[in-house]
Amino acid sequence: MPRHIAMPDGAGRSGSRAALLFGDFAFYPQSGTLTRHGVPVTLGGPARALLAALMEDPGAVVSAQYLAERAWPGQVRGEANLRVQISALRRVLGTAPDMRGAILNIPGRGYQFVLPVRPAGTVQAMSGAPDESSGRLPPMLGGLIGRDEELAGLHARLARHRLVTLVGVGGIGKTSLAVAAAHGWAADTGERPRFLDVTTIADGSLLPAAVAGAVGLGTPGFDPVEEMAAALGQAGTLLVLDNVEHLLPATAQLTRALLQRLPRLRILVTSREPLQSEGECVQLLRPLRLPPVDAPGGLAQVLRYPAAQLLVERAAARLGDFQPRESDAADLARLCHRLDGLPLAITLAASRIDMFGIAGLAADSSSLLSVQNLARRGRSDRHRTMRSTLDWSYRALLPTDQRRLRRLSVLHGPFTAATAAIMAAEQDQEPLLRGLERLERKSLISRAEDAGGVPRWRLLHITRAFAAELLAEAGEAPKLRERHARHMLREVRAALAERQRTDPAAWRAAHQALPEDLRVAVDWALGPDGDRRLALGLIAESAPAWLALGHAAEFRRRVERAIDAEGVGGTPEVARLHLSAAIAILHNTGEVLVIGEHLRRAVEVSDAHGDDATALSATVLLWMATVMEADGAAAARLAEDVERRIAPGTPDDDPVVVVHGRMVGLTRFMAGDIQESRRRLGVTLRHAPDVMLPGTLIDHTVVTRALEARLLWVEGFPEKAWEAAQVAHHSARAVDHALSLAFALCFALCPIALWNGEATAMTHVRDLIAIGQSHRMPYWRDWGRCFEGAVPLSGGLPPGLPKDIDPTPFHLEMLGTLHPTLAEPATIARVDAGQAGWCAPELLRAKAERLLIRAASEPGVLRPAERILRQALDLAEHRGMRGWALRSATSLARVLCLKGEHAAARRLLEPVMARVTEGFAMPDFRIAQALLDGCA
């Protein structure tokens, strides 16, 4: 009879519950179960019986007759049947390379199992200590950039937890951070970490043996966990398992077993999704911090951000001598965003800077999908390109999730599950939500900020480019892009309807990402495969959203592109496009001549088609453009044109009538007709509608209060003017409308603060500059820079207008009232031409003051200066402009004093000052009072 192997105490013979271990396998005689690395192996009944018989006495030759009796009890079977079952058993065992030849045929005698067999619970003796050459940490080839906080957090987690998983999208730098943490752990503890790159292992059943090899056990036997426990014992060790996402179940099972058996072991795992193991501490690794893409500032500011620092460092390492130019700042910031702050993508981009330049890569970073990472030779192929990195994750997805990812590639901003359902054409929310969660766990989509408690996700740029390629290959791109464009039209309508009932700041915060998808939808609709009518609808209906969210320049480019596509034809749609273009330019560069061209075309086409609403709106805006150009005559004609367009019998409180009254009031103010302007303003103030008026872009209350402030100051009430300017400013802040706020600062608060010498004047000037900068409105930003240039320096003279600003007469008139040296001869000449009526006395005074600068060396200038100042004073008195009258009288009295006519100076100045009822602490009154006191 067959001999039996020795069993541990408490174990029976063939009926024992203990497993018999050989190589990677375990055989349980009682149940006849065969496992490999703990996973059951399919084995037929006769083959199980044959294996059990051979296991009764390993190494002994078992007769064919005995084996047949065990395989087919009570039956007579030939030796051919036995050979078939032995062959089947050999095939199963032969799946492990070291098990081939385990069963030998001994001719004339039977079969023999020749490999070593041992009962479970025993560990093969180790020969010496673990091999220290195995599982070495990769070297740190350079310092980490922008990961100090994450590295400190990882150190802290490893100190508190025994199992830490570092999770992030492919190419985000998980390996580098884990290696750095392991090196730090070694330096702190003096113990050697062990490292295993799991990407080299395709079969989870091979993972335990690979880990055992990494800790120095060479080629382990059946139970690597037991062998590691025996070898390492109480030693403290950090085990780093890198890139395990393709073997999650096997990794979770192995780490659980190792942690149970090795009380001082710590495990650091990197993966694109968590293990979902008990006791696991997950650290999510996010992209490197990015510079602001909208207003990056100068190069020094951009280079404060880790993504930009890494890009420059990698480019310098490749090119030897690389330093971006100051002019590269905006493109560098944009490129960092297109690379999503992923270190691998940044490294790939750096390797192509010499070929495409920063601007070229920023324009098309999708080409980086195929660029090889030459720095990764010797590492896994899946990190050789971004495409291979992403393809690794994509191939592991369920087919339904692959389809979802492809279809989500048309979305460029954050999206909700409802939006995802529309794009993926799925009605059932439950499977969709589970699919989104799976994509998020695999780091193919990431969680964005929630919108009002509703979860949102987004794709990284590189992931989207990869998925978009797959969408095109699947032939689904045209259908999905049209679906996306129609969805965006619905989204815009819903967002703008919500705007009417929502706090402006809250609305902007909720919809700040809307342009990300809107621009893509419009660009597709305008493209060769797009839909013209859909494009026109998107542009027309989305205008308020673009402008409210600070994207006027982008909107302008798309409107002008649509106008070019429509040609020179005159359709109502073309008229509305020209109107939209003018509105966009007003919010952006403020090019008055270009605005006028668009609006005149809009009026012409609208009138030809009887589109009265568009014609009226365009006419009102054309009037505003003439005001910005300081063309009072044209403004008056357009105000009359608007009046003709108002239907007879329209009530006084109708919005169109209110708009017209406001237009006339401001037009008369520009002309210097203070009394009529005051009368019109009084009517306008009685009608304050709650909504933006037709054809207007600035809040009604802001405009009327700003005009009131200017009127009050010119009328000689500087304190009341300051209060009205503050009301305009507060009203603009209350409606939270950038253009209204810029107007309040530009038309009222800044000039009056400077005229009054308010301590807060420069604060308001800087606010105007900041608003123009942050909302991408250079026209209004440059107004702030003009005010800044009018503030005297320590030497007493202002620096003047910045050289890069092309001023309009509107700018130059204002500058002339802020300091006499800023009143240019061409601006002063406008007075003689009957223009600049609102500030004509002050411009004349400035002309005289420029002459008086030469009075010490040229006494003859006093007479023409006196003549000009008398003209200025008479004009101010005649028009009721007491603010300018006080200044003109003061300058004229000073001339008289220079001539020695002190009594005449006193007689001139006293009655003017007697009419002053407020503002006694203001600079103008104090200067006049000091001069009057000197005449005594």
DOMI-568103 format. One line per 4 residues: number of its first residue (from 1); their letters; for each residue x, y, z of C-alpha. Coordinates in steps of 0.05 Angstrom, whole numbers, always signed. Example, Ala and Ser with C-alpha at 12.3 -4.5 7.8 and 13.67 -1.06 7.14 Angstrom:
1> as> +246:-90:+156  +273:-21:+143
% end
This chain:
1> mprh> +0:+0:+0  +23:+71:-11  +63:+104:+43  +38:+169:+76
5> iamp> +76:+234:+88  +86:+259:+159  +31:+306:+183  +33:+358:+239
9> dgag> +2:+341:+305  -73:+337:+303  -77:+322:+229  -102:+256:+202
13> rsgs> -77:+220:+141  -115:+223:+76  -177:+247:+112  -141:+306:+143
17> raal> -170:+376:+137  -99:+404:+129  -79:+427:+59  -21:+395:+24
21> lfgd> +24:+447:-7  +67:+441:-69  +93:+499:-111  +37:+550:-122
25> fafy> -17:+498:-106  -54:+472:-45  -94:+408:-45  -148:+394:+7
29> pqsg> -156:+317:+9  -222:+316:+47  -259:+359:-3  -215:+344:-63
33> tltr> -206:+419:-75  -145:+444:-112  -126:+518:-106  -72:+562:-136
37> hgvp> -54:+622:-94  -120:+612:-58  -162:+611:-121  -200:+546:-135
41> vtlg> -177:+508:-197  -228:+470:-240  -213:+396:-237  -257:+337:-258
45> gpar> -277:+282:-208  -231:+227:-233  -172:+275:-237  -185:+297:-165
49> alla> -185:+225:-142  -120:+211:-179  -87:+272:-146  -112:+250:-78
53> alme> -82:+181:-89  -15:+209:-110  -15:+256:-50  -22:+198:-1
57> dpga> +51:+182:-10  +88:+235:-51  +149:+208:-85  +124:+136:-84
61> vvsa> +106:+99:-147  +31:+84:-147  +6:+27:-191  -41:+40:-249
65> qyla> -90:-11:-218  -94:+27:-152  -103:+93:-187  -159:+65:-231
69> eraw> -195:+37:-169  -191:+106:-136  -215:+143:-198  -272:+95:-216
73> pgqv> -292:+56:-154  -328:-9:-172  -319:+1:-246  -272:-31:-296
77> rgea> -235:+20:-339  -177:+9:-386  -109:+41:-380  -127:+88:-438
81> nlrv> -179:+121:-393  -126:+129:-339  -77:+161:-387  -130:+212:-409
85> qisa> -143:+234:-337  -69:+236:-319  -58:+281:-380  -115:+327:-357
89> lrrv> -84:+331:-288  -16:+347:-317  -46:+403:-360  -77:+436:-298
93> lgta> -13:+432:-258  +29:+454:-318  -2:+523:-317  +52:+538:-266
97> pdmr> +119:+533:-301  +154:+500:-242  +101:+445:-239  +113:+416:-308
101> gail> +138:+344:-301  +107:+337:-232  +77:+269:-249  +122:+217:-281
105> nipg> +102:+153:-317  +145:+94:-293  +137:+41:-348  +110:-26:-322
109> rgyq> +102:+2:-251  +54:+62:-249  +58:+137:-236  +99:+180:-188
113> fvlp> +89:+251:-160  +160:+276:-156  +156:+348:-128  +163:+365:-54
117> vrpa> +99:+366:-14  +89:+395:+55  +29:+404:+100  +1:+474:+112
121> gtvq> +27:+508:+174  +100:+493:+160  +148:+542:+128  +206:+522:+86
125> amsg> +271:+539:+119  +304:+603:+93  +376:+600:+76  +404:+665:+106
129> apde> +373:+735:+112  +329:+767:+59  +367:+789:-3  +382:+863:+6
133> ssgr> +391:+873:-69  +317:+861:-82  +262:+912:-81  +307:+973:-81
137> lppm> +275:+1041:-83  +285:+1079:-148  +333:+1137:-137  +308:+1209:-130
141> lggl> +335:+1241:-194  +313:+1311:-171  +271:+1347:-121  +196:+1347:-125
145> igrd> +166:+1413:-148  +102:+1438:-116  +91:+1376:-74  +115:+1398:-5
149> eela> +45:+1398:+25  +27:+1331:-5  +93:+1300:+17  +83:+1324:+88
153> glha> +12:+1297:+87  +36:+1230:+63  +90:+1226:+117  +36:+1242:+169
157> rlar> -11:+1188:+143  +44:+1136:+142  +58:+1153:+214  -14:+1141:+234
161> hrlv> -38:+1087:+187  -9:+1020:+165  -42:+1020:+97  -41:+1084:+56
165> tlvg> -64:+1088:-16  -41:+1147:-59  -96:+1156:-112  -94:+1199:-175
169> vggi> -101:+1200:-250  -46:+1169:-292  +14:+1216:-302  -1:+1258:-240
173> gkts> +63:+1238:-204  +41:+1184:-155  +104:+1144:-163  +150:+1203:-153
177> lava> +114:+1225:-90  +112:+1154:-62  +186:+1144:-75  +202:+1211:-42
181> aahg> +159:+1191:+19  +194:+1124:+23  +263:+1156:+21  +240:+1203:+76
185> waad> +214:+1145:+117  +281:+1109:+110  +318:+1171:+132  +273:+1179:+193
189> tger> +273:+1105:+215  +339:+1078:+190  +301:+1019:+160  +301:+1000:+88
193> prfl> +236:+1005:+48  +219:+954:-6  +191:+974:-74  +153:+935:-127
197> dvtt> +130:+962:-194  +65:+923:-202  +56:+943:-275  +102:+885:-292
201> iadg> +53:+834:-264  -7:+816:-307  -36:+760:-264  -60:+773:-194
205> sllp> -42:+703:-173  +31:+720:-184  +30:+781:-139  +47:+747:-73
209> aava> +108:+714:-102  +130:+780:-134  +123:+816:-67  +162:+761:-33
213> gavg> +216:+771:-84  +216:+846:-71  +228:+834:+3  +287:+789:-14
217> lgtp> +259:+719:-10  +281:+699:-79  +233:+647:-109  +184:+630:-53
221> gfdp> +145:+565:-43  +70:+556:-38  +54:+608:+15  +95:+672:+4
225> veem> +56:+707:+60  +77:+656:+111  +148:+658:+86  +150:+734:+90
229> aaal> +122:+731:+160  +176:+681:+180  +231:+720:+147  +213:+790:+170
233> gqag> +183:+775:+237  +181:+838:+280  +223:+879:+233  +195:+947:+214
237> tllv> +188:+952:+139  +154:+999:+90  +129:+963:+28  +113:+1006:-33
241> ldnv> +67:+974:-84  +67:+1020:-144  +10:+1023:-196  -36:+967:-173
245> ehll> -101:+990:-206  -103:+931:-253  -97:+881:-194  -142:+913:-142
249> pata> -175:+850:-114  -109:+812:-110  -74:+873:-78  -129:+882:-27
253> qltr> -127:+808:-8  -51:+807:-3  -44:+871:+37  -97:+847:+86
257> allq> -60:+781:+96  +8:+815:+104  -16:+866:+154  -48:+811:+196
261> rlpr> +16:+771:+199  +68:+828:+203  +50:+876:+260  +105:+927:+243
265> lril> +94:+927:+169  +69:+990:+134  +45:+989:+62  +42:+1048:+14
269> vtsr> +2:+1035:-49  -5:+1078:-111  -66:+1068:-155  -116:+1103:-199
273> eplq> -170:+1081:-151  -173:+1059:-78  -168:+987:-56  -233:+993:-15
277> sege> -198:+954:+41  -213:+958:+115  -166:+1005:+150  -143:+1037:+85
281> cvql> -125:+1111:+88  -133:+1145:+20  -94:+1207:-1  -120:+1238:-65
285> lrpl> -65:+1269:-106  -88:+1330:-145  -54:+1365:-204  +0:+1417:-192
289> rlpp> -26:+1486:-176  -38:+1527:-239  -28:+1602:-252  -92:+1641:-267
293> vdap> -106:+1634:-340  -150:+1696:-347  -104:+1748:-316  -36:+1716:-307
297> ggla> +2:+1781:-295  +75:+1781:-311  +123:+1724:-319  +147:+1727:-247
301> qvlr> +76:+1717:-222  +64:+1658:-269  +129:+1625:-246  +105:+1625:-174
305> ypaa> +61:+1566:-192  +89:+1495:-190  +61:+1474:-258  +98:+1531:-292
309> qllv> +161:+1518:-251  +162:+1445:-271  +152:+1461:-344  +210:+1509:-344
313> eraa> +255:+1462:-304  +241:+1403:-351  +252:+1446:-413  +317:+1472:-385
317> arlg> +339:+1401:-369  +326:+1381:-441  +350:+1442:-478  +407:+1462:-432
321> dfqp> +390:+1536:-432  +317:+1554:-431  +283:+1615:-400  +214:+1640:-422
325> resd> +207:+1712:-443  +162:+1762:-409  +117:+1760:-470  +108:+1685:-459
329> aadl> +72:+1695:-392  +0:+1689:-417  +16:+1630:-463  +54:+1595:-408
333> arlc> -5:+1601:-361  -52:+1576:-415  -7:+1517:-432  -4:+1496:-358
337> hrld> -80:+1494:-358  -84:+1454:-422  -36:+1404:-391  -81:+1400:-329
341> glpl> -22:+1408:-282  -2:+1334:-296  +73:+1325:-287  +77:+1272:-342
345> aitl> +40:+1316:-392  +84:+1375:-371  +147:+1333:-382  +123:+1313:-451
349> aasr> +107:+1385:-469  +175:+1408:-445  +207:+1359:-493  +173:+1394:-552
353> idmf> +182:+1467:-533  +241:+1473:-580  +197:+1450:-638  +131:+1486:-626
357> giag> +146:+1540:-575  +102:+1556:-515  +48:+1590:-557  +44:+1532:-606
361> laad> +36:+1480:-551  -15:+1523:-515  -56:+1526:-579  -57:+1450:-589
365> sssl> -34:+1407:-530  -74:+1347:-556  -15:+1330:-601  +22:+1311:-537
369> lsvq> -18:+1247:-533  +32:+1211:-577  +97:+1244:-554  +145:+1194:-524
373> nlar> +172:+1204:-454  +246:+1193:-467  +261:+1201:-393  +222:+1137:-378
377> rgrs> +264:+1087:-415  +266:+1022:-376  +199:+1036:-343  +131:+1010:-361
381> drhr> +108:+1023:-432  +43:+1051:-407  +80:+1113:-382  +117:+1123:-448
385> tmrs> +62:+1167:-477  -1:+1200:-449  -41:+1158:-498  -13:+1093:-471
389> tldw> -24:+1118:-400  -97:+1132:-414  -107:+1070:-458  -86:+1027:-399
393> syra> -144:+1054:-358  -193:+1055:-416  -183:+981:-434  -199:+962:-362
397> llpt> -268:+994:-367  -334:+959:-378  -359:+969:-450  -416:+1013:-424
401> dqrr> -367:+1057:-386  -322:+1062:-447  -382:+1088:-486  -399:+1137:-431
405> lrrl> -328:+1164:-429  -327:+1174:-504  -392:+1212:-504  -373:+1255:-445
409> svlh> -313:+1280:-484  -357:+1333:-517  -365:+1367:-449  -311:+1417:-432
413> gpft> -335:+1444:-365  -364:+1413:-302  -426:+1371:-315  -481:+1341:-273
417> aata> -509:+1271:-278  -569:+1300:-315  -523:+1330:-369  -484:+1265:-373
421> aima> -549:+1227:-384  -566:+1273:-443  -498:+1265:-474  -496:+1189:-463
425> aeqd> -570:+1181:-484  -587:+1144:-421  -655:+1147:-388  -642:+1106:-325
429> qepl> -604:+1147:-274  -582:+1090:-228  -536:+1054:-278  -510:+1121:-302
433> lrgl> -492:+1144:-231  -457:+1078:-218  -419:+1086:-283  -397:+1157:-265
437> erle> -374:+1132:-197  -333:+1078:-231  -301:+1129:-278  -286:+1173:-219
441> rksl> -255:+1116:-179  -210:+1101:-239  -191:+1176:-241  -217:+1184:-312
445> isra> -265:+1238:-289  -256:+1280:-227  -305:+1311:-179  -315:+1386:-190
449> edag> -345:+1434:-141  -418:+1419:-127  -469:+1468:-153  -522:+1480:-100
453> gvpr> -511:+1412:-71  -515:+1376:-139  -452:+1334:-153  -412:+1353:-214
457> wrll> -354:+1321:-251  -306:+1341:-306  -254:+1311:-352  -182:+1334:-354
461> hitr> -160:+1365:-420  -114:+1307:-438  -167:+1254:-420  -218:+1292:-461
465> afaa> -172:+1294:-521  -160:+1219:-515  -234:+1204:-509  -251:+1251:-566
469> ella> -205:+1211:-612  -243:+1148:-593  -309:+1183:-604  -287:+1202:-675
473> eage> -263:+1131:-688  -331:+1105:-667  -364:+1151:-717  -406:+1185:-663
477> apkl> -373:+1254:-662  -421:+1293:-709  -483:+1269:-674  -455:+1283:-604
481> rerh> -431:+1352:-622  -499:+1373:-648  -531:+1343:-586  -483:+1383:-544
485> arhm> -497:+1448:-580  -572:+1441:-573  -563:+1424:-500  -522:+1488:-490
489> lrev> -578:+1529:-521  -625:+1501:-468  -573:+1512:-414  -565:+1586:-434
493> raal> -639:+1598:-433  -646:+1566:-364  -587:+1604:-337  -612:+1672:-361
497> aerq> -681:+1658:-334  -650:+1642:-267  -610:+1707:-271  -673:+1748:-266
501> rtdp> -689:+1721:-196  -620:+1707:-167  -568:+1749:-132  -517:+1770:-186
505> aawr> -456:+1745:-147  -489:+1679:-132  -511:+1672:-205  -440:+1685:-231
509> aahq> -411:+1635:-181  -461:+1582:-203  -450:+1593:-277  -377:+1616:-282
513> alpe> -359:+1553:-321  -416:+1562:-372  -370:+1593:-426  -326:+1530:-426
517> dlrv> -380:+1491:-461  -413:+1550:-494  -351:+1568:-535  -345:+1496:-559
521> avdw> -418:+1493:-580  -415:+1560:-617  -349:+1541:-652  -378:+1475:-676
525> algp> -443:+1508:-700  -403:+1560:-739  -357:+1507:-768  -362:+1470:-835
529> dgdr> -401:+1412:-803  -444:+1456:-759  -513:+1486:-762  -520:+1559:-784
533> rlal> -588:+1572:-752  -567:+1539:-688  -504:+1582:-687  -544:+1646:-696
537> glia> -591:+1625:-641  -535:+1609:-594  -500:+1675:-606  -562:+1717:-601
541> esap> -589:+1685:-538  -523:+1676:-502  -498:+1748:-506  -519:+1769:-436
545> awla> -485:+1707:-407  -419:+1720:-442  -418:+1792:-419  -442:+1780:-347
549> lgha> -388:+1727:-338  -333:+1772:-364  -320:+1740:-432  -335:+1798:-478
553> aefr> -271:+1789:-519  -287:+1717:-535  -359:+1734:-551  -336:+1789:-597
557> rrve> -291:+1742:-637  -347:+1693:-648  -398:+1746:-667  -349:+1776:-718
561> raid> -336:+1706:-745  -411:+1696:-753  -417:+1764:-789  -362:+1743:-837
565> aegv> -397:+1677:-850  -462:+1713:-865  -428:+1759:-916  -454:+1827:-935
569> ggtp> -526:+1807:-939  -577:+1846:-900  -621:+1800:-859  -651:+1813:-790
573> evar> -602:+1761:-762  -544:+1802:-790  -571:+1865:-758  -574:+1831:-691
577> lhls> -504:+1804:-700  -478:+1875:-712  -514:+1898:-649  -483:+1841:-609
581> aaia> -414:+1858:-636  -421:+1930:-614  -444:+1909:-545  -384:+1862:-539
585> ilhn> -335:+1916:-559  -365:+1965:-510  -353:+1915:-455  -283:+1901:-480
589> tgev> -237:+1949:-518  -287:+2006:-526  -264:+2023:-597  -315:+2077:-610
593> lvig> -305:+2080:-685  -314:+2005:-693  -375:+2006:-647  -405:+2061:-690
597> ehlr> -394:+2022:-755  -430:+1961:-727  -488:+2001:-699  -499:+2042:-762
601> rave> -502:+1977:-801  -551:+1948:-750  -596:+2008:-756  -594:+2007:-832
605> vsda> -611:+1934:-838  -664:+1935:-783  -700:+1994:-813  -700:+1960:-881
609> hgdd> -734:+1898:-851  -781:+1936:-803  -746:+1908:-742  -763:+1967:-697
613> atal> -737:+1937:-633  -668:+1923:-659  -665:+1991:-694  -684:+2026:-629
617> satv> -632:+1988:-588  -578:+2002:-639  -595:+2076:-642  -592:+2083:-566
621> llwm> -524:+2049:-565  -500:+2091:-624  -518:+2153:-583  -476:+2124:-526
625> atvm> -417:+2115:-574  -421:+2188:-594  -421:+2208:-521  -357:+2166:-511
629> eadg> -328:+2204:-571  -351:+2271:-540  -388:+2287:-604  -444:+2329:-575
633> aaaa> -476:+2347:-642  -482:+2275:-664  -509:+2256:-595  -563:+2309:-601
637> rlae> -583:+2284:-671  -588:+2212:-646  -630:+2233:-586  -678:+2266:-634
641> dver> -678:+2202:-677  -698:+2161:-616  -754:+2210:-601  -781:+2201:-672
645> riap> -782:+2126:-661  -826:+2131:-599  -899:+2120:-617  -945:+2179:-603
649> gtpd> -983:+2173:-538  -930:+2130:-504  -936:+2143:-428  -881:+2181:-392
653> ddpv> -862:+2121:-349  -852:+2075:-409  -780:+2049:-408  -766:+2077:-477
657> vvvh> -790:+2147:-457  -747:+2143:-394  -686:+2123:-435  -698:+2181:-482
661> grmv> -704:+2230:-425  -639:+2205:-396  -606:+2212:-465  -629:+2284:-472
665> gltr> -607:+2301:-401  -536:+2275:-412  -533:+2305:-482  -552:+2374:-455
669> fmag> -501:+2366:-399  -446:+2353:-450  -468:+2415:-488  -464:+2457:-425
673> diqe> -539:+2468:-419  -542:+2457:-344  -614:+2481:-334  -645:+2435:-387
677> srrr> -602:+2377:-363  -626:+2389:-292  -699:+2390:-316  -692:+2325:-355
681> lgvt> -656:+2292:-297  -713:+2310:-250  -763:+2275:-296  -717:+2214:-303
685> lrha> -707:+2207:-228  -782:+2199:-219  -782:+2136:-262  -733:+2084:-238
689> pdvm> -750:+2017:-271  -726:+1953:-238  -699:+1921:-302  -646:+1941:-353
693> lpgt> -678:+1985:-404  -682:+1969:-479  -618:+1985:-515  -581:+2002:-451
697> lidh> -524:+1965:-417  -517:+2004:-353  -563:+2004:-293  -613:+2062:-296
701> tvvt> -603:+2084:-224  -528:+2084:-233  -531:+2128:-296  -580:+2178:-267
705> rale> -544:+2185:-200  -477:+2191:-235  -505:+2247:-279  -535:+2280:-218
709> arll> -467:+2278:-184  -433:+2312:-243  -488:+2364:-247  -484:+2379:-173
713> wveg> -409:+2389:-175  -411:+2435:-236  -469:+2473:-203  -424:+2486:-143
717> fpek> -446:+2433:-93  -384:+2389:-82  -409:+2356:-19  -477:+2337:-48
721> awea> -441:+2315:-111  -396:+2269:-70  -457:+2239:-36  -492:+2227:-103
725> aqva> -429:+2196:-132  -427:+2148:-73  -500:+2131:-84  -484:+2114:-157
729> hhsa> -425:+2072:-134  -465:+2035:-81  -522:+2023:-131  -473:+1993:-180
733> ravd> -445:+1947:-126  -515:+1928:-106  -534:+1904:-176  -464:+1873:-181
737> hals> -457:+1892:-254  -386:+1905:-277  -402:+1955:-332  -448:+1995:-287
741> lafa> -394:+1995:-233  -341:+2018:-283  -387:+2074:-307  -402:+2098:-236
745> lcfa> -328:+2101:-220  -308:+2132:-287  -364:+2183:-294  -375:+2203:-222
749> lcpi> -335:+2176:-164  -264:+2182:-191  -268:+2252:-222  -307:+2281:-164
753> alwn> -259:+2250:-114  -201:+2282:-151  -236:+2350:-159  -253:+2349:-84
757> geat> -185:+2324:-62  -216:+2265:-26  -167:+2221:+12  -198:+2159:-20
761> amth> -188:+2185:-92  -131:+2137:-109  -168:+2078:-78  -225:+2089:-126
765> vrdl> -178:+2098:-185  -144:+2032:-168  -213:+2000:-162  -230:+2022:-233
769> iaig> -165:+1994:-259  -176:+1929:-222  -248:+1921:-248  -226:+1934:-319
773> qshr> -170:+1883:-311  -209:+1828:-276  -269:+1834:-323  -226:+1840:-385
777> mpyw> -251:+1910:-402  -188:+1947:-424  -227:+2010:-445  -250:+2021:-373
781> rdwg> -183:+1998:-344  -149:+2052:-386  -197:+2104:-359  -169:+2087:-290
785> rcfe> -98:+2094:-317  -117:+2163:-344  -141:+2185:-276  -77:+2156:-246
789> gavp> -36:+2197:-294  -72:+2261:-272  -50:+2256:-199  +9:+2303:-185
793> lsgg> +74:+2271:-164  +117:+2295:-107  +147:+2348:-153  +78:+2379:-163
797> lppg> +64:+2358:-235  +23:+2297:-258  +57:+2243:-300  +5:+2252:-355
801> lpkd> -30:+2204:-402  +3:+2135:-410  +35:+2131:-479  +1:+2066:-498
805> idpt> -69:+2095:-492  -102:+2125:-554  -148:+2177:-521  -214:+2202:-547
809> pfhl> -236:+2275:-538  -278:+2248:-479  -213:+2228:-444  -177:+2292:-461
813> emlg> -233:+2337:-437  -233:+2302:-370  -157:+2305:-363  -160:+2380:-376
817> tlhp> -205:+2390:-315  -158:+2350:-269  -95:+2392:-280  -81:+2451:-326
821> tlae> -18:+2420:-355  -60:+2362:-382  -104:+2408:-424  -75:+2400:-493
825> pati> -83:+2457:-544  -127:+2412:-589  -173:+2400:-530  -177:+2474:-513
829> arvd> -192:+2489:-586  -256:+2449:-579  -284:+2506:-538  -277:+2554:-596
833> agqa> -312:+2502:-640  -372:+2502:-594  -355:+2435:-564  -336:+2411:-494
837> gwca> -393:+2453:-466  -395:+2419:-399  -323:+2439:-382  -311:+2498:-429
841> pell> -298:+2548:-372  -248:+2501:-340  -211:+2488:-406  -206:+2563:-417
845> raka> -179:+2571:-347  -128:+2516:-362  -107:+2555:-424  -95:+2617:-381
849> erll> -58:+2578:-328  -10:+2550:-380  +5:+2622:-400  +16:+2642:-327
853> iraa> +70:+2590:-320  +114:+2638:-361  +91:+2701:-323  +155:+2707:-282
857> sepg> +198:+2712:-344  +146:+2741:-392  +103:+2793:-356  +67:+2806:-421
861> vlrp> +27:+2741:-415  -14:+2771:-358  -59:+2811:-404  -80:+2753:-450
865> aeri> -87:+2708:-388  -134:+2760:-356  -175:+2764:-419  -183:+2689:-424
869> lrqa> -201:+2683:-350  -255:+2737:-356  -283:+2698:-414  -283:+2634:-373
873> ldla> -315:+2667:-313  -370:+2700:-355  -385:+2634:-389  -389:+2597:-323
877> ehrg> -433:+2650:-291  -479:+2651:-352  -488:+2576:-352  -497:+2568:-277
881> mrgw> -431:+2530:-270  -411:+2555:-201  -360:+2500:-191  -320:+2524:-251
885> alrs> -337:+2597:-234  -301:+2591:-167  -239:+2565:-201  -240:+2617:-256
889> atsl> -251:+2674:-206  -193:+2649:-163  -145:+2647:-222  -168:+2716:-246
893> arvl> -160:+2746:-177  -89:+2718:-175  -74:+2753:-241  -101:+2818:-213
897> clkg> -57:+2811:-151  +4:+2799:-196  -13:+2865:-230  -19:+2898:-161
901> ehaa> -94:+2907:-166  -110:+2876:-98  -175:+2914:-86  -201:+2894:-154
905> arrl> -183:+2822:-139  -221:+2825:-74  -282:+2857:-107  -281:+2802:-159
909> lepv> -273:+2743:-112  -317:+2762:-53  -386:+2756:-88  -366:+2690:-121
913> marv> -345:+2661:-53  -408:+2689:-20  -451:+2644:-64  -414:+2582:-39
917> tegf> -459:+2545:+10  -418:+2482:+22  -350:+2450:+10  -312:+2500:+54
921> ampd> -260:+2447:+68  -250:+2430:-5  -185:+2450:-40  -219:+2500:-87
925> fria> -251:+2540:-31  -188:+2538:+13  -145:+2563:-45  -195:+2619:-58
929> qall> -198:+2637:+16  -123:+2640:+22  -119:+2686:-39  -174:+2730:-11
933> dgca> -138:+2735:+56  -75:+2756:+18  -112:+2812:-16  -128:+2847:+50
% end
